[in-house]
């Protein structure tokens, strides 16, 4: 039976830990490699990027002094949330959840695509907060605490009674920990099933072309809670899977003067840096 792609990454990482000395891995500062065009695109934003090439065990960083600083994960938490929900049997990928407008009233910033019933797969792709808050109630605080601790997911802080702790600042994770998260999952094929790993691959796909697939999840929120017309921080985290080599895992975090300033920037800059380190091919 073929080894699931994500499980294969986990096995490769364990081998790297044993043979290459992960703790001693050198971090390559790519900041000097970013040319004037990149710097102009970054502009007034504060950018942090971290990536690990699991084939070579090379670690890359932009702004390396900040890669260990923990931040609110926002909707990037939907990756572990999806895994926990599927593994615990709380939900299936195609299971529809009804939107109860009286329980989860629409906020002014909600896109129209959130205001409806939807399956878990669609809720993940559209980043529908209400669906995952309902899901969090079903999962329960104790299960989150146990599994996030076992996954080494940031500080694993889950307050009593909270169904949005990944948005409000209690839960925090660094760019390094975000990049490492897929590799910290149990690798025995039992705690995380093949079906769950395949489900994660399917809903996180950003791009697929001959020779590679690119996966990721965004997240964003205001620097000051509730101030949606002010500064925003955001993420894009994920992995690039070449057809014939181990993946590259990565995490980008950015702070900017508004949501508009970081929204498209996250993917555009991630793509440029992943091209710079050879994880993605350059556009023809």
N, C-alpha and C positions, 0 to 999 in steps of 0.2 A: 504494500500500500504506500503511495507517495507520502512523503512527510509534508504537512501543511507549511506554507511559506513562512508564516510568522513563527511557527514552532521551530522551523529550520534556523531562523535567525537567533532564536533563544539558545539552541544547541551550539551554534557557532560562537555566540557570545560567551557561553560557559567555557568553551575551549580556549577562547582568547584570554579569559580570566586566568586559566590555569597555565597557559604557555607563554603569554606575552606580558603578563604583569600589568593588568588594567590600571592599577593605582599609579603606576609609573608612566603611563602614556603621556607623551608630549603633546601639548596643545599648540597647534600651529595658528599663529595670529595672522588672519587674512586681512586685517584692517589696512596694512600698507598696499595690498594688492587691489584694493577698491579704487578705481580710477576716478577722474574728475566727473565723468558722466554719472557714476554711481553716487558720488558725494553730492552732486547737485540734486539728484533724485531724493536722497535722504533729507537734505535741507535742514529744517529746524526740528526734525523728528529725532528722538533718542532711540537708537537701534541696538539690539543685542541679538546675536545669532550663534548657535552652537550646533555642530554636526559631528557624527562619528561614522567613518567608513568602516564597516564591519569586515570588509575584505582585507584591508590593509592595517586596520586598527589605528588609523590616523584620526586625530581629533582636530577640528577646525573651529575657530571662534572669531567673531567680529565683536569688538569691545570685550575682550576676555576677562577684564576685571569685574564685569557685572554678571557673568554666566551662572554664578552660584547664588545670586540674590533672588529670593522667593517673591512671587507675585501671585495675585488672584488668577486662577485658571480660566474663569468665565466658561464659555461654551466648549473649550477644549476638553473640559471634564466629561463631555458626552462620550468620549472614547472609553474611559473606565466605567462610566455609568452604563453604557451599552453592554459591555462585557459582564458586569455584575448582574444586570437585569436578565440577560440571556442565560447565564450560568445558574442563577438562582431559580429560574423558571417563572419569574415574575411577569415576563413578557416574551413574545416571539417577534421576529422581525416584521412579519406581515399582520400582526394583530392590531386592529384599529382601536383607538382610544377616543372617546367622545369628549369634545370640548364643552365644558360647562361654563357658560359665560357668567353665571351668577357666582360661581366659585373662583373662576380665573378671568375677571373682567379685562377686556382689552385695554392696554395702555396706549398713549398717543403715538409711541414709537413703533408699535406693532405693524409689520407688513400685513397686507390683506391675506397672504398665503398662510398665516398662522390661525386665522379666524375660522376654523373648521375642524371636523373630526379628521384624524389621520393615523396611519400606521406608524410603527416605531421607525421604520426605515426612512419614511418621508420626514418624520419629526427630526431625525438626525441630520438629514441633508439640508433641511430648511432651518435648522437650529431653533426649533420651536420651544421656547422656555417653558410654557405652561405644561406641555406634555411630559417633559422631564421632571418638573416639580411634582406632578401627579405620580410619576414613576418613583420618585424618591420616597414618597409616603409609603408606597407598597414595599420598597426594598427595606426601609427601616434603618435607624441610626446605628444599632448594634452591628448589623451586617456590614454597613459601610466602614465603620471603625475597624473591624476585624480584617476585612479584605484590603482596604487602603494601606493598612499597616503592613500586611503581608506582601503587597505590591511595592512597598517603599515609595508610595506616592506622596511626595512632598512632606508636609508636616502631619498629614492624615487627620487633621482637626475637623470633627463633625459635631457641632453643638446639639444639645438636646432639643428636640422639637423643630429643628430647621428642615425645610424642604428646598432651600436655595443657598446652602452654605458655600457652594462653588462660585457664587456671585457676590457675596457680601463681605469677603475679606478674611473670614476665619480660616478657610482652607487656602493654603499657599504652596506654590511649587516653583522651582527655579528652571531656567532654560536647560541646564544640564539634566535635571531630573525629568523634565518633559521628554528630552531626546532619549533618555535611558528607559523610560517607562515600558515600551514594548519588550525590551530585553529583560526586564525584571519580573515579567509574568512567569508563573510556574511553567516549567518546560517538560513536565512528565506526560503531557497529553491527557491527563485525567482532570486536573483542576480547571483547565481551560480546554474545552472540547474543540475538535476539528471544525464542527459546524459553527461555533462561535467565532473562531479565527477567520473562517471563510466569510461569515456575515460581516465582520469588521472590514475585511478587505473590500467587500462589494460596496458598502455604503460610504467608504472613505476615499473612493477613487476620484482623483482630480483630473488625470489625463492618462491615456494609454496609447502608446505608439510602438512600432516594431522595435524591440530591444529593451523596453522598460515599461513599468507602470509607476505612476506618481500618486501617492496617497497623502491625505492630510485633513485636518479639521481646524477651522478658525474659531476665535473667541474674541470678545471685546466688551468693554464697559467703561463708564465714565470714571475719571480719577476721583472726583468727589461724587459720592452716591447721590443719584437723583438729578445731577446737573448734566443733562443731556446736550446742552449747548456749550459745554466747556471742553476741557482736555479729555482725551480718551487714551486708553491703553488697549493693546490687542495682540493676538497671537496667530501664528500658523505653525502647527506642529504635524509631524508625520514621518513618512519614510518613502524612499525611492527604491524600487526593486528592479535591478537589471535582470535580464533573462538568464545570464550565465555567471553571476557573481553574487556575493552576499550584499545585503541592502546597505543603504546609507540612511541613518536616522537623523532627524534635524528638528530644531525648534527656533522660531523667530519670535521675538517680542519687540514691540514698538510702542512708543508714546508720542502722541501728536496733539496739535491744538484743537482737533475736532475729530468726530467719527469719519467724516468725509476724507480727512487727511490721512487716515490709516486704512480705510476700507479696502480699496483696490491695491494699495501699496504693499500690503502683506504678501499677497501672492506674487506680485510683480518682482519685488525685491528678493523673495525666497527663490524664485526661478532664476534670477540673475546670479545670486550667490551659489546656488546649486550647480549652475553652469560653470561658474568660476572654479569650483573645486572638482569638477569633472563628474558630478553625480547625474547631471542632465546634459543632453547634447545641446549644442548651440543651435539656435534657429537658423535655417538656411538663408 
